[in-house]
Amino acid sequence: MEASLHTWLETEFTYFKVEELAGELAALARDDQDFILGWIRRIASTHITLAWQFGRRAPALLPRMERRLLEAWAVHTCDVFDRTGLQTALRVMEQVDSFDPAQHKHDAAGALFEDFAPVLGNFVCGLSGRRLRIEEGDKAWTDGERIVLPPLVAEFSDRDDNFQLAKVMVALAWAQTRFGTLRVDHAQIAAGYADPERALSRLNALETLRLSARIARDLPGLHREMQRLARVAEPLTPAWQAFAARLTRDDASIDDSLALLAAAYAEPESPRWTGQLDLRPDAVAAARAARLDKEKARLRVRLAELLEEQAENRASAASQDTHPPAAEVEPRDEGGQLDFDITLDGVPLAPPDDVRQLLTSVYLDFGEIPPEYLTPAGEGEYDPNLVFDRPEDPDAVWHGTYHEKGAELYPEWDHGRQHYRKNWCVMREKTVPPIQDDFYRQTLVKHQGAVKQLRRKFEALRDENRLDRRQTQGDEIDLDALVEALADAKDGREMSDRLFVRLHRAERNIAVAFLVDMSGSTKGWINEAEREALILLCEALELLGDRYAIYGFSGTTRKRCELFRIKTFDEPYDDEVKARISGIRPQEYTRMGFALRHLSKLLNQVDARTRVLVTLSDGRPDDYFDVYRGEYGVEDTRMALLEASRTGIHPFCITLDREARDYLPHMYGAARYVLLDDVRQLPLKVTDIYRRITT
């Protein structure tokens, strides 16, 4: 044990004194020793000082904290280190010293944010109103655009109850946005009282009563859960019962709560329910202020665009007459679902989704659509490039200091930590600059014999019939099945009735994504062979009609992971795509995990029965001056492939790396890769391999 601690904590350089820690661990049960030592080793792969601090504290914490919580604490500390550095992570370590078992008696059955957030994110997306995102924070509150929830919800001794409580918090936050709680200036209202904090807490309680009644009408099943979980709360006083009677009426609004606020303020106590949210006036006001002008401009610009489209579609010029155009909007609230009837310049209009979202958001802020929002923007009044979010030049972010702006963040599997590094890879999609040269034509001339051969093969594949064996009905007897059935009968077992073969015309319903290695090591012959292979592949795939996309990948460190768009699933194989294939050029290094995760996401958005992800690479995962090399890179890539497989995607790899047998079977499995010894085989082999893996 002591020797291991010397190694993991690198005591030769760090001078940590591990002898005392080893003695303390030796007094524990073997199982506890293994648990703590395992986490010291795992945290040391992130930072040795954090591992040392964990080792110093864990033996004393183990009798008071469940292992699951200790693990969550260790992972949280590593996440904080990833995001903000060592000093903040050490403060997280120090905070655990004030751990009070009495306040955390249900933590073992608590619901973790990382577990419930994805589920509740989908839940809130299905509710009417503004789209809200869920984020992790200190307590539960909302500013009308995001719902902030604590990392652990542990009010009850049952884990399902704690999950339901998190769901109640989300529902209350949604209801605050949907039914007008955030429509007023809380700080200004509270400032009218001698004790603003007391006024704010009373207003919060009144609104919780009103919103609970709205949830009872719109989400009755969830409201029953709220009532069940609220049984532990104190009963309402007569005064608060009277408030509740008024606020549970169907037509109760924020105005009713404000009308009762003075009376509630005079009450000595204010009820607080399990799962009740905090009110954060400053955050609500900041989000609202940033939203109002922007959405007003966006709505007016979109109405002007719709009006212009409408005018172009009218056959008669008489419609372009003298009266000024105007929009009329009639909100409809049908069973909690918010929708709008729009008439633009006297003509009913089916609003596009983005206009409906804008109207919804404006309605939630005002309880109506203000008339000034419904006047289409005049010519030159707003610059759409400033009003709407436009895709930014991915390279422009490097001119500033905030390099994650506009990027997608992907996790990465840390093999040493045995957990993900959250939001670790900063990824941007870029388009390969097209090169209008003669490469496409030259490739077809160079491989003209092969092209004809491939076309014949793929035409045959397109018309191929499939023989389905072991059917209950069919055209002929399946002799193999019959022999097995007779053998079963002779042994006293029941005969199968699946004794026929049936000719079935294959219906191709395949989507394939090709991921091309654009790292610097592909420079020269390999790059040219990759481009030739893609052209031959596209020529063949166009005959089959399979949906396919082509992307390249490269990067320099986790902060600059780049995915190069060559052909999307929706794009035709046209001159632009051919020019992009010609424009494929070697870039930086071979960080693979983020690219596999992004392509998996795109593939899963395609409606197809079979989804295949083919990687075309010349080497092992590797990155510049980063941990992403050796075992770390291989294990992250393997985990990304496992994630893809779990969603039903079939990964496959075609590689030119002669040393790939050392790691590819571990990453892909024995049958999911092929090694090409000669780069010159690549153009022809790729099409043959595609044919093999999709039939």
DRENPA-390375 format. One line per 5 residues: number of its first residue (from 1); their letters; for each residue x, y, z of C-alpha. Coordinates in steps of 0.05 Angstrom, whole numbers, plus 5000, padded with zeros to 4 digits. Layout:
NUM	a	X/Y/Z ~ ...;
# end
This chain:
1	measl	5000/5000/5000 ~ 5054/5049/5019 ~ 5093/5034/4956 ~ 5031/5047/4914 ~ 5019/5113/4949;
6	htwle	5091/5134/4936 ~ 5081/5119/4862 ~ 5012/5150/4853 ~ 5029/5213/4892 ~ 5099/5218/4862;
11	tefty	5128/5230/4931 ~ 5199/5234/4903 ~ 5180/5302/4875 ~ 5119/5324/4916 ~ 5148/5304/4984;
16	fkvee	5080/5282/5010 ~ 5089/5240/5073 ~ 5048/5179/5058 ~ 5070/5135/5117 ~ 5018/5163/5165;
21	lagel	4963/5158/5112 ~ 4983/5086/5098 ~ 4979/5071/5173 ~ 4910/5102/5177 ~ 4885/5062/5118;
26	aalar	4914/4998/5145 ~ 4867/5002/5204 ~ 4806/5001/5158 ~ 4771/4940/5130 ~ 4801/4914/5066;
31	ddqdf	4740/4935/5026 ~ 4745/5007/5052 ~ 4820/5007/5038 ~ 4808/4987/4966 ~ 4755/5039/4957;
36	ilgwi	4798/5097/4982 ~ 4861/5073/4948 ~ 4823/5065/4883 ~ 4799/5136/4885 ~ 4867/5163/4905;
41	rrias	4896/5130/4843 ~ 4839/5155/4799 ~ 4842/5227/4824 ~ 4918/5227/4819 ~ 4909/5219/4744;
46	thitl	4876/5288/4746 ~ 4919/5323/4798 ~ 4964/5294/4852 ~ 4949/5348/4904 ~ 4874/5333/4899;
51	awqfg	4888/5259/4907 ~ 4930/5274/4969 ~ 4876/5317/4999 ~ 4824/5264/4985 ~ 4867/5211/5019;
56	rrapa	4876/5255/5081 ~ 4800/5266/5089 ~ 4768/5202/5064 ~ 4783/5155/5123 ~ 4747/5203/5171;
61	llprm	4689/5214/5124 ~ 4676/5142/5107 ~ 4638/5125/5171 ~ 4593/5187/5160 ~ 4582/5187/5085;
66	errll	4556/5135/5038 ~ 4608/5112/4987 ~ 4562/5137/4932 ~ 4566/5207/4960 ~ 4641/5203/4970;
71	eawav	4647/5183/4898 ~ 4602/5240/4876 ~ 4643/5288/4918 ~ 4708/5264/4886 ~ 4680/5269/4816;
76	htcdv	4651/5338/4831 ~ 4719/5361/4855 ~ 4752/5336/4791 ~ 4698/5371/4750 ~ 4711/5436/4787;
81	fdrtg	4785/5428/4774 ~ 4771/5418/4700 ~ 4729/5481/4697 ~ 4763/5530/4745 ~ 4830/5502/4767;
86	lqtal	4865/5477/4829 ~ 4848/5530/4881 ~ 4773/5525/4871 ~ 4776/5450/4872 ~ 4815/5451/4938;
91	rvmeq	4761/5495/4968 ~ 4710/5442/4948 ~ 4754/5391/4985 ~ 4756/5435/5046 ~ 4681/5445/5048;
96	vdsfd	4670/5371/5059 ~ 4702/5379/5128 ~ 4639/5416/5151 ~ 4596/5358/5130 ~ 4539/5349/5180;
101	paqhk	4508/5279/5180 ~ 4443/5305/5210 ~ 4432/5351/5150 ~ 4450/5298/5101 ~ 4415/5237/5130;
106	hdaag	4380/5222/5064 ~ 4438/5237/5018 ~ 4448/5164/5003 ~ 4380/5162/4971 ~ 4388/5229/4937;
111	alfed	4376/5243/4864 ~ 4439/5269/4829 ~ 4434/5326/4780 ~ 4471/5288/4726 ~ 4419/5232/4731;
116	fapvl	4354/5272/4732 ~ 4374/5332/4688 ~ 4369/5295/4620 ~ 4301/5266/4639 ~ 4272/5330/4665;
121	gnfvc	4302/5369/4607 ~ 4258/5328/4560 ~ 4200/5336/4608 ~ 4202/5412/4608 ~ 4212/5413/4532;
126	glsgr	4144/5380/4526 ~ 4108/5435/4565 ~ 4078/5496/4533 ~ 4116/5561/4536 ~ 4187/5586/4527;
131	rlrie	4241/5535/4518 ~ 4278/5529/4584 ~ 4345/5497/4595 ~ 4366/5462/4659 ~ 4431/5480/4693;
136	egdka	4466/5460/4758 ~ 4472/5511/4814 ~ 4469/5521/4888 ~ 4393/5521/4897 ~ 4329/5515/4857;
141	wtdge	4307/5578/4820 ~ 4293/5605/4751 ~ 4303/5670/4713 ~ 4253/5653/4659 ~ 4303/5624/4609;
146	rivlp	4339/5572/4651 ~ 4320/5528/4709 ~ 4375/5521/4761 ~ 4374/5459/4805 ~ 4420/5436/4861;
151	plvae	4471/5380/4848 ~ 4435/5334/4897 ~ 4361/5330/4916 ~ 4357/5290/4981 ~ 4296/5311/5022;
156	fsdrd	4268/5241/5028 ~ 4294/5172/5045 ~ 4268/5143/4980 ~ 4305/5156/4915 ~ 4242/5158/4872;
161	dnfql	4212/5209/4919 ~ 4273/5253/4910 ~ 4268/5247/4835 ~ 4195/5266/4838 ~ 4214/5326/4881;
166	akvmv	4264/5349/4829 ~ 4207/5342/4778 ~ 4162/5385/4822 ~ 4217/5438/4824 ~ 4221/5438/4748;
171	alawa	4145/5443/4743 ~ 4142/5502/4791 ~ 4198/5538/4753 ~ 4160/5526/4688 ~ 4096/5551/4720;
176	qtrfg	4131/5615/4743 ~ 4150/5629/4671 ~ 4085/5606/4640 ~ 4034/5638/4687 ~ 4063/5707/4699;
181	tlrvd	4103/5705/4764 ~ 4164/5733/4728 ~ 4123/5787/4693 ~ 4131/5837/4749 ~ 4191/5872/4780;
186	haqia	4199/5834/4846 ~ 4254/5880/4872 ~ 4211/5942/4861 ~ 4151/5911/4895 ~ 4191/5886/4955;
191	agyad	4224/5955/4962 ~ 4156/5983/4980 ~ 4158/5947/5047 ~ 4200/5959/5109 ~ 4230/5890/5104;
196	peral	4240/5873/5029 ~ 4264/5802/5044 ~ 4201/5788/5084 ~ 4157/5816/5028 ~ 4193/5774/4977;
201	srlna	4184/5710/5017 ~ 4109/5725/5026 ~ 4101/5739/4951 ~ 4138/5674/4937 ~ 4091/5635/4982;
206	letlr	4029/5667/4951 ~ 4053/5651/4882 ~ 4070/5579/4901 ~ 3997/5571/4924 ~ 3971/5600/4858;
211	lsari	4019/5561/4814 ~ 4005/5495/4851 ~ 3932/5505/4832 ~ 3951/5517/4759 ~ 3993/5454/4760;
216	ardlp	3934/5416/4789 ~ 3893/5436/4728 ~ 3946/5426/4675 ~ 3988/5369/4705 ~ 3941/5332/4752;
221	glhre	3985/5271/4759 ~ 4045/5312/4780 ~ 4001/5352/4828 ~ 3981/5288/4864 ~ 4056/5275/4873;
226	mqrla	4064/5346/4900 ~ 4009/5335/4951 ~ 4039/5269/4972 ~ 4108/5298/4981 ~ 4081/5360/5016;
231	rvaep	4050/5320/5073 ~ 4112/5332/5114 ~ 4101/5408/5111 ~ 4066/5448/5166 ~ 3990/5457/5157;
236	ltpaw	3968/5526/5133 ~ 3944/5576/5184 ~ 3872/5603/5176 ~ 3898/5666/5143 ~ 3939/5628/5092;
241	qafaa	3880/5582/5080 ~ 3839/5644/5062 ~ 3895/5666/5014 ~ 3895/5597/4983 ~ 3820/5599/4972;
246	rltrd	3827/5661/4930 ~ 3890/5640/4893 ~ 3864/5572/4872 ~ 3808/5602/4830 ~ 3813/5589/4756;
251	dasid	3821/5662/4739 ~ 3873/5678/4793 ~ 3934/5716/4767 ~ 3996/5750/4793 ~ 3952/5811/4806;
256	dslal	3914/5771/4858 ~ 3978/5753/4893 ~ 4000/5825/4893 ~ 3933/5846/4921 ~ 3942/5797/4979;
261	laaay	4014/5815/4992 ~ 4002/5868/5044 ~ 3958/5821/5085 ~ 4008/5764/5077 ~ 4064/5812/5098;
266	aepes	4028/5824/5163 ~ 4025/5750/5179 ~ 4078/5728/5229 ~ 4098/5666/5191 ~ 4103/5647/5118;
271	prwtg	4094/5575/5097 ~ 4149/5542/5056 ~ 4135/5478/5019 ~ 4181/5421/5002 ~ 4210/5436/4934;
276	qldlr	4192/5510/4935 ~ 4238/5553/4892 ~ 4276/5615/4911 ~ 4260/5681/4878 ~ 4320/5716/4847;
281	pdava	4296/5785/4827 ~ 4363/5808/4800 ~ 4371/5748/4755 ~ 4299/5753/4730 ~ 4307/5827/4714;
286	aaraa	4373/5817/4679 ~ 4346/5761/4635 ~ 4283/5800/4618 ~ 4321/5864/4602 ~ 4367/5827/4554;
291	rldke	4308/5793/4521 ~ 4256/5847/4509 ~ 4289/5893/4458 ~ 4321/5834/4422 ~ 4255/5797/4414;
296	karlr	4217/5859/4394 ~ 4267/5872/4338 ~ 4266/5799/4317 ~ 4191/5795/4314 ~ 4184/5859/4274;
301	vrlae	4238/5838/4224 ~ 4205/5769/4215 ~ 4137/5801/4205 ~ 4167/5846/4152 ~ 4198/5786/4117;
306	lleeq	4132/5748/4120 ~ 4096/5809/4092 ~ 4145/5813/4035 ~ 4135/5739/4019 ~ 4060/5749/4021;
311	aenra	4064/5807/3973 ~ 4106/5768/3924 ~ 4055/5711/3925 ~ 3997/5756/3909 ~ 3978/5756/3836;
316	saasq	3946/5824/3836 ~ 3985/5888/3846 ~ 3922/5917/3876 ~ 3941/5886/3941 ~ 4003/5929/3944;
321	dthpp	3959/5988/3959 ~ 3959/6047/4003 ~ 3939/6024/4073 ~ 3997/6010/4119 ~ 4008/5936/4133;
326	aaeve	3992/5910/4203 ~ 3991/5845/4240 ~ 3937/5821/4287 ~ 3951/5765/4336 ~ 3899/5729/4377;
331	prdeg	3929/5685/4432 ~ 3895/5619/4447 ~ 3905/5579/4511 ~ 3874/5511/4500 ~ 3883/5466/4559;
336	gqldf	3949/5498/4577 ~ 3975/5496/4505 ~ 3992/5565/4481 ~ 3981/5582/4407 ~ 3967/5642/4363;
341	ditld	3921/5661/4306 ~ 3957/5711/4261 ~ 3929/5757/4208 ~ 3980/5795/4168 ~ 3955/5852/4125;
346	gvpla	3885/5822/4128 ~ 3908/5752/4107 ~ 3908/5693/4157 ~ 3977/5665/4165 ~ 4005/5599/4191;
351	ppddv	4064/5625/4232 ~ 4131/5591/4223 ~ 4160/5558/4286 ~ 4209/5614/4300 ~ 4153/5667/4297;
356	rqllt	4109/5624/4342 ~ 4167/5618/4392 ~ 4178/5693/4391 ~ 4104/5707/4402 ~ 4102/5657/4459;
361	svyld	4162/5689/4493 ~ 4133/5759/4485 ~ 4066/5736/4511 ~ 4098/5706/4573 ~ 4132/5772/4588;
366	fgeip	4071/5816/4579 ~ 4009/5772/4582 ~ 3992/5799/4514 ~ 4027/5819/4449 ~ 4040/5895/4453;
371	peylt	4017/5932/4390 ~ 4086/5961/4378 ~ 4112/5890/4371 ~ 4064/5877/4313 ~ 4086/5932/4266;
376	pageg	4131/5901/4213 ~ 4200/5933/4213 ~ 4210/5987/4162 ~ 4263/5984/4109 ~ 4332/5990/4141;
381	eydpn	4303/5997/4211 ~ 4341/5937/4237 ~ 4401/5900/4209 ~ 4381/5826/4210 ~ 4454/5808/4217;
386	lvfdr	4454/5843/4284 ~ 4384/5821/4307 ~ 4389/5747/4292 ~ 4442/5698/4314 ~ 4484/5684/4253;
391	pedpd	4536/5628/4247 ~ 4602/5660/4263 ~ 4667/5648/4228 ~ 4695/5591/4269 ~ 4765/5619/4262;
396	avwhg	4744/5688/4287 ~ 4739/5665/4359 ~ 4814/5657/4361 ~ 4822/5732/4354 ~ 4788/5741/4422;
401	tyhek	4799/5712/4490 ~ 4734/5672/4498 ~ 4749/5613/4453 ~ 4687/5572/4470 ~ 4638/5623/4441;
406	gaely	4590/5589/4392 ~ 4622/5520/4401 ~ 4590/5454/4419 ~ 4619/5421/4481 ~ 4629/5346/4485;
411	pewdh	4651/5303/4543 ~ 4713/5260/4542 ~ 4725/5194/4577 ~ 4782/5199/4627 ~ 4809/5128/4633;
416	grqhy	4849/5144/4696 ~ 4791/5177/4731 ~ 4741/5126/4704 ~ 4692/5182/4693 ~ 4677/5233/4639;
421	rknwc	4708/5301/4637 ~ 4645/5342/4626 ~ 4641/5394/4571 ~ 4714/5381/4557 ~ 4722/5384/4482;
426	vmrek	4706/5450/4448 ~ 4682/5431/4379 ~ 4663/5472/4319 ~ 4637/5451/4252 ~ 4671/5482/4192;
431	tvppi	4661/5474/4118 ~ 4719/5449/4077 ~ 4738/5505/4029 ~ 4719/5480/3960 ~ 4773/5477/3907;
436	qddfy	4747/5481/3836 ~ 4800/5441/3800 ~ 4804/5380/3756 ~ 4813/5329/3811 ~ 4744/5297/3804;
441	rqtlv	4750/5286/3729 ~ 4822/5262/3735 ~ 4801/5211/3788 ~ 4747/5183/3743 ~ 4795/5178/3685;
446	khqga	4849/5146/3729 ~ 4801/5094/3756 ~ 4754/5089/3696 ~ 4758/5013/3693 ~ 4745/5007/3767;
451	vkqlr	4687/5056/3763 ~ 4651/5013/3712 ~ 4664/4951/3754 ~ 4639/4985/3817 ~ 4576/5010/3783;
456	rkfea	4559/4940/3760 ~ 4569/4913/3831 ~ 4528/4967/3863 ~ 4472/4962/3811 ~ 4468/4888/3827;
461	lrden	4467/4905/3901 ~ 4410/4954/3890 ~ 4368/4900/3856 ~ 4389/4845/3902 ~ 4338/4798/3931;
466	rldrr	4349/4768/4000 ~ 4333/4698/4021 ~ 4300/4697/4089 ~ 4311/4630/4122 ~ 4273/4594/4178;
471	qtqgd	4205/4625/4162 ~ 4137/4596/4182 ~ 4114/4605/4110 ~ 4153/4609/4045 ~ 4168/4588/3975;
476	eidld	4212/4528/3989 ~ 4233/4481/4045 ~ 4293/4505/4086 ~ 4333/4440/4086 ~ 4379/4460/4143;
481	alvea	4320/4478/4188 ~ 4284/4414/4169 ~ 4345/4371/4187 ~ 4351/4405/4254 ~ 4276/4398/4267;
486	ladak	4278/4323/4250 ~ 4338/4315/4296 ~ 4300/4350/4351 ~ 4240/4305/4340 ~ 4283/4243/4344;
491	dgrem	4312/4268/4410 ~ 4243/4279/4438 ~ 4243/4354/4432 ~ 4189/4395/4399 ~ 4198/4409/4324;
496	sdrlf	4204/4481/4302 ~ 4152/4505/4252 ~ 4202/4552/4219 ~ 4218/4505/4161 ~ 4212/4550/4099;
501	vrlhr	4254/4599/4059 ~ 4223/4661/4029 ~ 4251/4705/3974 ~ 4249/4776/3999 ~ 4265/4837/3958;
506	aerni	4313/4877/4000 ~ 4289/4946/4017 ~ 4350/4989/4033 ~ 4338/5036/4090 ~ 4410/5054/4108;
511	avafl	4443/5117/4131 ~ 4519/5120/4132 ~ 4566/5173/4159 ~ 4639/5173/4136 ~ 4689/5204/4183;
516	vdmsg	4754/5221/4147 ~ 4820/5231/4184 ~ 4847/5299/4164 ~ 4906/5299/4212 ~ 4974/5323/4190;
521	stkgw	4999/5251/4182 ~ 4954/5242/4121 ~ 4996/5291/4081 ~ 5017/5267/4012 ~ 4996/5200/3983;
526	ineae	4946/5185/4038 ~ 4908/5250/4029 ~ 4904/5239/3954 ~ 4881/5167/3964 ~ 4828/5189/4013;
531	reali	4800/5239/3964 ~ 4800/5189/3907 ~ 4766/5138/3952 ~ 4711/5187/3970 ~ 4698/5204/3898;
536	llcea	4692/5130/3878 ~ 4649/5117/3939 ~ 4602/5174/3922 ~ 4596/5151/3850 ~ 4576/5082/3875;
541	lellg	4530/5106/3931 ~ 4490/5150/3883 ~ 4468/5086/3849 ~ 4444/5055/3913 ~ 4406/5114/3939;
546	dryai	4432/5105/4010 ~ 4433/5169/4051 ~ 4504/5187/4068 ~ 4545/5243/4097 ~ 4619/5257/4097;
551	ygfsg	4657/5295/4150 ~ 4731/5304/4165 ~ 4762/5314/4233 ~ 4825/5342/4264 ~ 4844/5388/4321;
556	ttrkr	4897/5417/4367 ~ 4884/5404/4441 ~ 4814/5398/4470 ~ 4801/5472/4460 ~ 4805/5468/4384;
561	celfr	4769/5406/4360 ~ 4746/5416/4288 ~ 4697/5377/4247 ~ 4698/5392/4173 ~ 4633/5388/4134;
566	iktfd	4643/5357/4066 ~ 4573/5331/4052 ~ 4513/5330/4098 ~ 4457/5279/4095 ~ 4411/5329/4062;
571	epydd	4459/5355/4009 ~ 4460/5327/3939 ~ 4525/5301/3909 ~ 4536/5362/3866 ~ 4594/5404/3840;
576	evkar	4600/5439/3907 ~ 4610/5373/3945 ~ 4659/5348/3892 ~ 4698/5413/3901 ~ 4699/5403/3977;
581	isgir	4725/5333/3968 ~ 4780/5362/3925 ~ 4793/5413/3980 ~ 4807/5363/4035 ~ 4875/5379/4063;
586	pqeyt	4915/5354/4123 ~ 4906/5396/4185 ~ 4930/5382/4256 ~ 4924/5321/4302 ~ 4879/5260/4311;
591	rmgfa	4832/5272/4369 ~ 4776/5223/4352 ~ 4726/5219/4410 ~ 4690/5285/4399 ~ 4683/5271/4324;
596	lrhls	4653/5202/4337 ~ 4604/5231/4388 ~ 4582/5287/4341 ~ 4573/5241/4281 ~ 4534/5193/4325;
601	kllnq	4488/5250/4344 ~ 4477/5268/4271 ~ 4466/5196/4251 ~ 4414/5186/4305 ~ 4375/5245/4278;
606	vdart	4366/5207/4212 ~ 4305/5162/4206 ~ 4337/5098/4181 ~ 4332/5025/4199 ~ 4407/5014/4195;
611	rvlvt	4459/5066/4215 ~ 4532/5056/4200 ~ 4591/5100/4221 ~ 4654/5087/4180 ~ 4720/5118/4202;
616	lsdgr	4775/5126/4151 ~ 4841/5136/4188 ~ 4915/5128/4182 ~ 4935/5123/4255 ~ 4918/5118/4328;
621	pddyf	4884/5173/4369 ~ 4935/5226/4386 ~ 4939/5300/4402 ~ 4991/5354/4411 ~ 5021/5364/4481;
626	dvyrg	4959/5335/4513 ~ 4940/5274/4553 ~ 4904/5251/4490 ~ 4955/5200/4470 ~ 4970/5128/4487;
631	eygve	4920/5094/4531 ~ 4879/5157/4545 ~ 4863/5169/4472 ~ 4850/5096/4457 ~ 4802/5089/4516;
636	dtrma	4764/5153/4500 ~ 4756/5131/4428 ~ 4733/5062/4451 ~ 4682/5093/4498 ~ 4656/5138/4442;
641	lleas	4647/5076/4399 ~ 4611/5040/4455 ~ 4565/5100/4464 ~ 4549/5097/4389 ~ 4537/5022/4392;
646	rtgih	4489/5030/4450 ~ 4445/5075/4406 ~ 4442/5023/4351 ~ 4497/5050/4306 ~ 4545/5001/4274;
651	pfcit	4617/5029/4277 ~ 4670/5006/4228 ~ 4741/5028/4216 ~ 4785/5026/4154 ~ 4856/5041/4172;
656	ldrea	4924/5047/4140 ~ 4963/5042/4205 ~ 5007/4979/4203 ~ 5010/4979/4279 ~ 4934/4983/4285;
661	rdylp	4928/4910/4307 ~ 4956/4933/4374 ~ 4895/4976/4390 ~ 4840/4970/4338 ~ 4812/4903/4363;
666	hmyga	4806/4935/4432 ~ 4772/4997/4404 ~ 4726/4967/4351 ~ 4723/4893/4364 ~ 4755/4839/4322;
671	aryvl	4706/4842/4264 ~ 4695/4916/4258 ~ 4757/4940/4225 ~ 4800/4926/4165 ~ 4873/4941/4155;
676	lddvr	4899/4962/4087 ~ 4973/4951/4078 ~ 4980/4993/4015 ~ 4951/5062/4010 ~ 4942/5052/3936;
681	qlplk	4889/4999/3951 ~ 4846/5050/3987 ~ 4801/5079/3931 ~ 4779/5010/3907 ~ 4777/4974/3974;
686	vtdiy	4733/5026/4008 ~ 4675/5014/3961 ~ 4682/4938/3969 ~ 4684/4945/4044 ~ 4622/4990/4043;
691	rritt	4585/4938/4003 ~ 4605/4885/4053 ~ 4585/4921/4116 ~ 4517/4945/4091 ~ 4492/4878/4065;
# end
